[in-house]
Every structure is written in C-alpha cells, then in structure tokens.
Amino acid sequence: MLQRIQTVYLLISAILIGLLFALPIAEIANGTDIYEFSLNGITSNGAITQSALPVAVLAGIILLLHIFVIFGYKKRIRQIRFLVFTILLMLGLFGMFFFFTYYTFKDAQISFKISAAFPLVAIILDYLAIRSIGKDEALIRSIDRIR
C-alpha cells in the first residue's frame, strides 16, 4: 500500500485538502474593513459575517474520498473512478472559492492566499496517481495474459 508512488501522491493531496481547514483562503478588503475567508466562513475581527458551510462540507467530502481511495488499493479500477469524481469535486471547490469571495462583496479588493491553489495542486497529484494506478493495472493484466 504505502510502497507505491500513487499512495504518496494521494497522501500529499489529502494533506493539502486537510490544510484548507486550518489556513485562510483569501483576504477581502472592502473599504476600510478587512475580511478573511476560510472554511469557517468570512470573518471580520473574529466575528463570522457569512458562513461557508457548503465549502467546508465539500472539502470534507473530498478529504474523506481521498482517505477512502488510499485504503482501497486492492481495487484499482474503483480507485480510478473515485479519483476522477474527486477531481470534479475539487474543480467545484475551486469554483466555490471564487463564488464566495466575488459574490459576497461588490467592488472589493481580494487577495488570495497560497492555500487557494491547494485544490489545483491536488488535482495534478490526483491525475498523476490515476496514471500510476493505470500503469499498475496494465502490468497486472499483462502478467495475467502470460499465464
């Protein structure tokens, strides 16, 4: 399980998604007020002005799917299917980041943090994991064909 490169890709991807729960995603400057967008919501001076529960739930589902895929190493085709679904969910998560920041405030200056790029990096790592899982599946099928 842990000796395969795809497990390393998936583990790093899960860690990046898990870090979203701890790090701020964006900083929003609206006039003289400064707001911080994280998975807890949009906060100003420690008070939550708008909840980001849908974003947090989607990130939690993505994290659980990564853990499920890591431990589902015996069924490679199912791993690939779940990873494709996870990639689609991460694209939705990335879109929700922009929706929550730009929809909430009009004419505000938005400064995205490095953690906003974590879903994109996780998508790349998941794609690399899919390729590695596909290579393993091809190797297993070629060995079965020789018998």
Backbone as CSV, one residue per row, in Angstrom:
resi,resn,N_x,N_y,N_z,CA_x,CA_y,CA_z,C_x,C_y,C_z
1,MET,0.824,-1.183,0.000,0.000,0.000,0.000,0.874,1.255,0.000
2,LEU,1.672,1.480,1.011,2.461,2.707,1.093,3.711,2.681,0.224
3,GLN,4.045,1.527,-0.335,5.260,1.467,-1.129,5.029,1.909,-2.576
4,ARG,3.806,2.189,-2.958,3.506,2.615,-4.315,3.519,4.137,-4.405
5,ILE,3.930,4.657,-5.549,4.050,6.102,-5.723,2.687,6.780,-5.707
6,GLN,1.641,6.075,-6.184,0.316,6.700,-6.194,-0.191,6.953,-4.780
7,THR,0.222,6.150,-3.829,-0.181,6.380,-2.441,0.463,7.657,-1.913
8,VAL,1.688,7.907,-2.311,2.360,9.145,-1.903,1.639,10.350,-2.507
9,TYR,1.280,10.262,-3.790,0.535,11.342,-4.435,-0.786,11.600,-3.704
10,LEU,-1.495,10.520,-3.408,-2.796,10.659,-2.747,-2.650,11.200,-1.328
11,LEU,-1.612,10.785,-0.642,-1.390,11.259,0.723,-1.067,12.758,0.738
12,ILE,-0.221,13.196,-0.179,0.093,14.625,-0.268,-1.153,15.421,-0.640
13,SER,-1.948,14.884,-1.546,-3.184,15.541,-1.944,-4.155,15.656,-0.771
14,ALA,-4.269,14.594,0.027,-5.146,14.626,1.196,-4.636,15.627,2.232
15,ILE,-3.335,15.710,2.399,-2.760,16.672,3.350,-3.052,18.099,2.894
16,LEU,-2.931,18.365,1.588,-3.221,19.708,1.075,-4.682,20.087,1.304
17,ILE,-5.585,19.154,1.063,-7.004,19.436,1.291,-7.267,19.601,2.785
18,GLY,-6.597,18.818,3.617,-6.750,18.949,5.062,-6.236,20.280,5.578
19,LEU,-5.191,20.815,4.950,-4.650,22.110,5.359,-5.620,23.263,5.092
20,LEU,-6.560,23.053,4.181,-7.549,24.088,3.913,-8.388,24.404,5.146
21,PHE,-8.546,23.417,6.032,-9.339,23.630,7.234,-8.614,24.536,8.231
22,ALA,-7.307,24.647,8.124,-6.538,25.423,9.094,-6.065,26.767,8.562
23,LEU,-5.937,26.898,7.254,-5.361,28.114,6.674,-6.426,29.003,6.040
24,PRO,-6.206,30.324,6.048,-7.142,31.216,5.351,-6.966,31.085,3.839
25,ILE,-8.048,31.299,3.121,-8.027,31.147,1.673,-7.842,32.492,0.977
26,ALA,-8.499,33.524,1.505,-8.401,34.841,0.875,-8.579,35.929,1.923
27,GLU,-8.123,37.114,1.539,-8.311,38.306,2.354,-9.065,39.302,1.486
28,ILE,-10.156,39.834,2.043,-11.033,40.704,1.277,-11.012,42.086,1.920
29,ALA,-10.652,43.096,1.123,-10.643,44.483,1.605,-11.813,45.213,0.954
30,ASN,-12.777,45.602,1.798,-13.957,46.307,1.320,-14.020,47.643,2.041
31,GLY,-13.558,48.679,1.381,-13.493,49.991,2.016,-12.425,49.982,3.094
32,THR,-12.830,50.252,4.325,-11.880,50.245,5.443,-11.885,48.928,6.191
33,ASP,-12.836,48.055,5.879,-12.943,46.763,6.567,-12.116,45.703,5.847
34,ILE,-11.513,44.834,6.647,-10.751,43.713,6.096,-11.393,42.431,6.608
35,TYR,-11.754,41.570,5.670,-12.386,40.301,5.988,-11.444,39.171,5.616
36,GLU,-11.596,38.041,6.285,-10.787,36.860,5.986,-11.720,35.711,5.632
37,PHE,-11.442,35.089,4.483,-12.250,33.962,4.031,-11.499,32.673,4.309
38,SER,-12.104,31.799,5.084,-11.569,30.463,5.343,-12.738,29.492,5.303
39,LEU,-12.481,28.241,5.589,-13.566,27.260,5.564,-14.536,27.451,6.724
40,ASN,-14.159,28.247,7.716,-15.088,28.582,8.794,-16.112,29.603,8.333
41,GLY,-15.750,30.413,7.373,-16.634,31.443,6.861,-15.863,32.716,6.596
42,ILE,-16.591,33.759,6.319,-15.983,35.073,6.119,-16.063,35.792,7.460
43,THR,-14.891,36.118,7.998,-14.843,36.706,9.334,-14.260,38.112,9.280
44,SER,-14.713,38.924,10.215,-14.181,40.263,10.395,-13.986,40.473,11.891
45,ASN,-12.753,40.674,12.302,-12.397,40.844,13.718,-12.860,39.673,14.577
46,GLY,-12.773,38.477,14.042,-13.131,37.280,14.800,-14.609,36.928,14.753
47,ALA,-15.451,37.790,14.228,-16.886,37.518,14.137,-17.218,37.035,12.724
48,ILE,-17.965,35.962,12.651,-18.329,35.398,11.348,-19.455,36.234,10.746
49,THR,-19.201,36.800,9.562,-20.226,37.592,8.883,-21.021,36.748,7.901
50,GLN,-20.389,35.719,7.341,-21.101,34.804,6.453,-20.510,33.416,6.596
51,SER,-21.375,32.433,6.720,-20.931,31.058,6.882,-20.498,30.481,5.539
52,ALA,-19.480,29.633,5.580,-19.002,28.949,4.382,-19.191,27.447,4.554
53,LEU,-20.314,27.066,5.119,-20.581,25.657,5.392,-20.570,24.788,4.131
54,PRO,-21.155,25.234,2.998,-21.084,24.389,1.795,-19.650,24.114,1.338
55,VAL,-18.792,25.106,1.461,-17.391,24.930,1.065,-16.705,23.948,2.005
56,ALA,-16.969,24.069,3.310,-16.362,23.170,4.290,-16.855,21.741,4.115
57,VAL,-18.145,21.582,3.814,-18.691,20.234,3.604,-18.077,19.605,2.363
58,LEU,-17.959,20.375,1.291,-17.362,19.852,0.056,-15.899,19.469,0.275
59,ALA,-15.154,20.289,1.012,-13.752,19.960,1.307,-13.674,18.708,2.189
60,GLY,-14.600,18.554,3.120,-14.626,17.355,3.956,-14.927,16.103,3.152
61,ILE,-15.850,16.202,2.201,-16.168,15.055,1.338,-14.951,14.682,0.498
62,ILE,-14.267,15.672,-0.031,-13.070,15.417,-0.833,-12.000,14.739,0.008
63,LEU,-11.821,15.202,1.236,-10.828,14.596,2.135,-11.187,13.149,2.452
64,LEU,-12.458,12.890,2.725,-12.891,11.513,3.003,-12.724,10.608,1.784
65,LEU,-12.994,11.144,0.601,-12.794,10.351,-0.614,-11.325,10.010,-0.830
66,HIS,-10.442,10.951,-0.509,-9.014,10.657,-0.634,-8.605,9.535,0.322
67,ILE,-9.082,9.598,1.537,-8.749,8.551,2.505,-9.322,7.213,2.047
68,PHE,-10.547,7.236,1.517,-11.166,6.003,1.011,-10.359,5.424,-0.145
69,VAL,-9.879,6.285,-1.034,-9.103,5.817,-2.190,-7.753,5.256,-1.743
70,ILE,-7.136,5.874,-0.743,-5.842,5.384,-0.260,-5.977,3.961,0.280
71,PHE,-7.040,3.707,1.029,-7.205,2.383,1.621,-7.926,1.402,0.708
72,GLY,-8.347,1.833,-0.465,-8.969,0.931,-1.428,-7.992,0.471,-2.481
73,TYR,-6.761,0.193,-2.069,-5.695,-0.103,-3.028,-5.849,-1.452,-3.721
74,LYS,-6.709,-2.328,-3.238,-6.860,-3.638,-3.885,-7.754,-3.581,-5.117
75,LYS,-8.579,-2.574,-5.206,-9.478,-2.421,-6.354,-9.059,-1.168,-7.125
76,ARG,-8.183,-1.375,-8.105,-7.571,-0.265,-8.814,-8.546,0.486,-9.721
77,ILE,-9.445,-0.228,-10.368,-10.404,0.442,-11.260,-11.334,1.341,-10.447
78,ARG,-11.750,0.868,-9.287,-12.603,1.683,-8.420,-11.834,2.911,-7.926
79,GLN,-10.545,2.752,-7.658,-9.720,3.888,-7.257,-9.724,4.959,-8.349
80,ILE,-9.544,4.538,-9.583,-9.507,5.488,-10.696,-10.843,6.220,-10.816
81,ARG,-11.947,5.488,-10.701,-13.269,6.119,-10.815,-13.500,7.140,-9.714
82,PHE,-13.132,6.794,-8.488,-13.315,7.728,-7.385,-12.388,8.938,-7.522
83,LEU,-11.207,8.732,-8.061,-10.298,9.862,-8.250,-10.808,10.828,-9.320
84,VAL,-11.407,10.300,-10.372,-11.991,11.180,-11.391,-13.130,11.988,-10.766
85,PHE,-13.962,11.343,-9.954,-15.038,12.038,-9.257,-14.476,13.094,-8.293
86,THR,-13.388,12.751,-7.614,-12.755,13.677,-6.682,-12.186,14.888,-7.415
87,ILE,-11.613,14.670,-8.586,-11.097,15.785,-9.383,-12.232,16.730,-9.771
88,LEU,-13.371,16.172,-10.163,-14.514,17.023,-10.498,-14.988,17.816,-9.277
89,LEU,-15.005,17.171,-8.111,-15.394,17.878,-6.889,-14.402,18.983,-6.545
90,MET,-13.115,18.747,-6.773,-12.115,19.776,-6.481,-12.232,20.959,-7.431
91,LEU,-12.612,20.710,-8.678,-12.879,21.826,-9.587,-14.061,22.641,-9.077
92,GLY,-15.079,21.962,-8.558,-16.209,22.655,-7.959,-15.807,23.433,-6.721
93,LEU,-14.919,22.864,-5.924,-14.425,23.552,-4.728,-13.680,24.822,-5.111
94,PHE,-12.860,24.722,-6.129,-12.112,25.888,-6.602,-13.074,26.970,-7.103
95,GLY,-14.118,26.549,-7.809,-15.133,27.496,-8.264,-15.883,28.130,-7.103
96,MET,-16.130,27.355,-6.052,-16.822,27.901,-4.882,-15.963,28.929,-4.151
97,PHE,-14.652,28.764,-4.184,-13.768,29.779,-3.605,-14.024,31.132,-4.261
98,PHE,-14.052,31.136,-5.589,-14.264,32.378,-6.311,-15.674,32.902,-6.115
99,PHE,-16.653,32.013,-6.088,-18.030,32.443,-5.894,-18.204,33.128,-4.542
100,PHE,-17.676,32.508,-3.477,-17.855,33.078,-2.152,-17.106,34.401,-1.988
101,THR,-15.988,34.563,-2.652,-15.245,35.814,-2.487,-15.813,36.938,-3.356
102,TYR,-16.130,36.656,-4.609,-16.592,37.707,-5.503,-18.085,37.985,-5.373
103,TYR,-18.882,37.013,-5.004,-20.319,37.205,-4.899,-20.694,37.956,-3.621
104,THR,-19.938,37.737,-2.568,-20.269,38.329,-1.279,-20.068,39.836,-1.271
105,PHE,-18.999,40.313,-1.873,-18.672,41.740,-1.844,-18.553,42.273,-3.261
106,LYS,-19.178,43.410,-3.499,-19.059,44.081,-4.799,-17.950,45.122,-4.699
107,ASP,-17.139,45.204,-5.722,-16.050,46.183,-5.822,-15.081,46.109,-4.646
108,ALA,-14.781,44.923,-4.209,-13.821,44.731,-3.120,-12.512,44.227,-3.711
109,GLN,-11.432,44.518,-3.016,-10.134,44.005,-3.435,-9.899,42.675,-2.732
110,ILE,-9.625,41.665,-3.528,-9.484,40.318,-2.997,-8.054,39.861,-3.204
111,SER,-7.461,39.394,-2.141,-6.091,38.885,-2.181,-6.133,37.411,-1.776
112,PHE,-5.937,36.534,-2.764,-5.954,35.105,-2.482,-4.637,34.682,-1.851
113,LYS,-4.725,33.797,-0.896,-3.549,33.241,-0.227,-3.067,32.018,-1.007
114,ILE,-1.920,31.490,-0.604,-1.348,30.317,-1.276,-2.244,29.094,-1.126
115,SER,-3.031,29.053,-0.063,-3.900,27.892,0.154,-5.029,27.817,-0.869
116,ALA,-5.302,28.884,-1.597,-6.319,28.843,-2.646,-5.863,27.976,-3.816
117,ALA,-4.565,27.776,-3.952,-4.033,26.949,-5.040,-3.931,25.479,-4.658
118,PHE,-4.190,25.136,-3.396,-4.078,23.748,-2.960,-4.976,22.791,-3.744
119,PRO,-6.235,23.152,-4.061,-7.042,22.226,-4.867,-6.454,21.977,-6.259
120,LEU,-5.844,22.990,-6.860,-5.238,22.790,-8.181,-4.037,21.850,-8.104
121,VAL,-3.226,22.010,-7.081,-2.081,21.109,-6.892,-2.586,19.690,-6.615
122,ALA,-3.660,19.587,-5.832,-4.231,18.273,-5.532,-4.802,17.627,-6.791
123,ILE,-5.361,18.419,-7.694,-5.861,17.875,-8.961,-4.709,17.289,-9.773
124,ILE,-3.603,17.999,-9.825,-2.430,17.498,-10.561,-1.914,16.210,-9.927
125,LEU,-1.834,16.179,-8.603,-1.370,14.966,-7.915,-2.328,13.798,-8.115
126,ASP,-3.627,14.084,-8.130,-4.601,13.020,-8.382,-4.488,12.489,-9.810
127,TYR,-4.222,13.375,-10.760,-4.021,12.927,-12.127,-2.788,12.025,-12.231
128,LEU,-1.711,12.407,-11.545,-0.512,11.558,-11.535,-0.799,10.214,-10.873
129,ALA,-1.626,10.230,-9.832,-1.996,8.974,-9.173,-2.818,8.099,-10.113
130,ILE,-3.723,8.699,-10.877,-4.523,7.933,-11.834,-3.618,7.281,-12.870
131,ARG,-2.627,8.019,-13.358,-1.697,7.442,-14.333,-0.917,6.277,-13.735
132,SER,-0.471,6.416,-12.483,0.292,5.345,-11.835,-0.582,4.126,-11.572
133,ILE,-1.809,4.352,-11.169,-2.729,3.238,-10.945,-3.020,2.532,-12.262
134,GLY,-3.178,3.298,-13.333,-3.392,2.704,-14.657,-2.213,1.865,-15.110
135,LYS,-1.002,2.329,-14.815,0.186,1.540,-15.165,0.234,0.238,-14.370
136,ASP,-0.121,0.310,-13.086,-0.168,-0.911,-12.277,-1.194,-1.889,-12.818
137,GLU,-2.357,-1.376,-13.195,-3.414,-2.242,-13.731,-2.968,-2.880,-15.044
138,ALA,-2.298,-2.112,-15.899,-1.793,-2.662,-17.156,-0.738,-3.734,-16.902
139,LEU,0.114,-3.529,-15.917,1.127,-4.520,-15.571,0.490,-5.807,-15.068
140,ILE,-0.507,-5.688,-14.220,-1.194,-6.874,-13.692,-1.892,-7.629,-14.814
141,ARG,-2.537,-6.907,-15.720,-3.226,-7.580,-16.835,-2.234,-8.251,-17.780
142,SER,-1.060,-7.652,-17.979,-0.075,-8.282,-18.856,0.493,-9.543,-18.213
143,ILE,0.649,-9.533,-16.901,1.135,-10.725,-16.214,0.093,-11.835,-16.282
144,ASP,-1.177,-11.487,-16.130,-2.243,-12.494,-16.231,-2.329,-13.055,-17.639
145,ARG,-2.010,-12.249,-18.641,-2.091,-12.698,-20.033,-0.978,-13.722,-20.338
146,ILE,0.170,-13.590,-19.663,1.289,-14.502,-19.905,0.958,-15.889,-19.381
147,ARG,0.250,-15.966,-18.284,-0.082,-17.272,-17.689,-0.909,-18.022,-18.655
